[in-house]
């Protein structure tokens, strides 16, 4: 079973492959109804901003993904920042991707 939010964001790449469109996914997510009194603000990257009176929120949609190789390369790379304990916490959390493409790319909608 595929959640509706994901299913409705699937598209073809013209070569017979099915892709998850970051633009369609975010647009579908943005259609989720607001609570009473909630005001939606302009999109900021992967963030959906809204507010209710003085409470301002940034909701970032993410999808859990299984890509141990990418995560391992990230944890093993040389760095001056983040401290090792934070790197270990992130490694234990696993991998997530956000539905946002490279700004200005002609393929931004599916990146």
C-alpha positions as CSV (number, residue, x, y, z in Angstrom):
1,X,0.0,0.0,0.0
2,X,1.3,3.4,-1.0
3,X,0.2,6.5,1.0
4,X,-2.0,8.8,-1.2
5,X,0.4,11.7,-0.6
6,X,3.2,9.6,-2.3
7,X,1.1,7.9,-4.9
8,X,-0.2,11.2,-6.2
9,X,3.3,12.5,-6.6
10,X,4.6,9.7,-8.8
11,X,5.4,10.6,-12.4
12,X,7.2,9.1,-15.4
13,X,10.6,10.4,-16.5
14,X,9.9,9.8,-20.2
15,X,12.2,6.7,-20.3
16,X,9.7,4.3,-18.6
17,X,10.9,5.0,-15.0
18,X,8.7,6.1,-12.2
19,X,10.0,9.0,-10.1
20,X,8.7,10.7,-7.1
21,X,8.2,14.4,-8.0
22,X,9.4,16.7,-5.2
23,X,7.2,19.4,-6.6
24,X,4.0,17.3,-6.7
25,X,4.8,15.8,-3.3
26,X,5.2,19.2,-1.7
27,X,2.1,20.6,-3.5
28,X,0.0,17.6,-2.3
29,X,1.3,18.1,1.2
30,X,0.5,21.7,1.0
31,X,-3.2,20.8,0.3
32,X,-3.5,19.3,3.8
33,X,-6.2,21.4,5.5
34,X,-5.1,24.0,8.0
35,X,-6.5,24.1,11.5
36,X,-8.9,26.8,12.5
37,X,-7.1,30.2,12.7
38,X,-3.9,28.9,11.1
39,X,-2.4,31.0,8.3
40,X,-0.1,29.6,5.7
41,X,3.0,31.6,4.7
42,X,5.2,31.5,1.6
43,X,7.3,28.3,1.0
44,X,10.9,28.5,2.1
45,X,12.8,25.6,0.5
46,X,11.5,22.3,2.0
47,X,9.6,24.1,4.8
48,X,5.9,24.9,5.0
49,X,5.6,27.9,7.2
50,X,2.4,28.8,9.1
51,X,1.3,30.6,12.1
52,X,-1.6,30.7,14.6
53,X,-1.6,34.1,16.3
54,X,1.9,34.4,17.9
55,X,2.9,30.8,17.3
56,X,5.0,30.4,14.1
57,X,6.0,27.0,12.8
58,X,8.2,25.6,10.1
59,X,7.1,22.1,9.0
60,X,9.7,20.2,7.0
61,X,8.3,17.1,5.2
62,X,10.8,14.3,5.0
63,X,10.8,10.7,3.9
64,X,12.8,8.0,5.6
65,X,15.1,6.2,3.3
66,X,17.5,3.3,3.5
67,X,20.9,4.4,2.0
68,X,23.6,3.1,4.4
69,X,26.4,3.8,2.0
70,X,25.7,7.5,1.8
71,X,25.2,7.8,5.5
72,X,28.5,5.9,6.2
73,X,30.4,8.2,3.8
74,X,28.9,11.2,5.7
75,X,29.9,9.8,9.1
76,X,33.4,8.9,8.0
77,X,34.3,12.2,6.3
78,X,36.9,14.6,7.8
79,X,35.2,17.5,9.6
80,X,35.8,20.3,12.0
81,X,32.2,20.5,12.9
82,X,29.9,18.6,14.2
83,X,31.3,17.0,17.3
84,X,31.7,13.2,17.2
85,X,28.8,12.7,19.6
86,X,26.4,14.6,17.3
87,X,27.6,12.6,14.3
88,X,26.9,9.4,16.2
89,X,23.4,10.5,17.1
90,X,22.7,11.4,13.4
91,X,24.1,8.1,12.3
92,X,21.7,6.2,14.7
93,X,18.7,8.3,13.5
94,X,19.1,7.0,10.0
95,X,18.6,8.8,6.7
96,X,15.8,11.1,5.6
97,X,15.3,13.1,2.4
98,X,13.3,16.3,1.9
99,X,11.3,16.9,-1.3
100,X,13.2,19.9,-2.7
101,X,15.3,20.0,-5.8
102,X,18.3,22.1,-6.7
103,X,17.2,25.7,-7.2
104,X,17.4,26.7,-10.8
105,X,17.7,23.2,-12.2
106,X,15.5,22.3,-15.2
107,X,14.8,19.0,-13.3
108,X,14.1,20.7,-10.0
109,X,10.6,19.2,-9.9
110,X,12.0,15.6,-9.7
111,X,15.2,16.1,-7.8
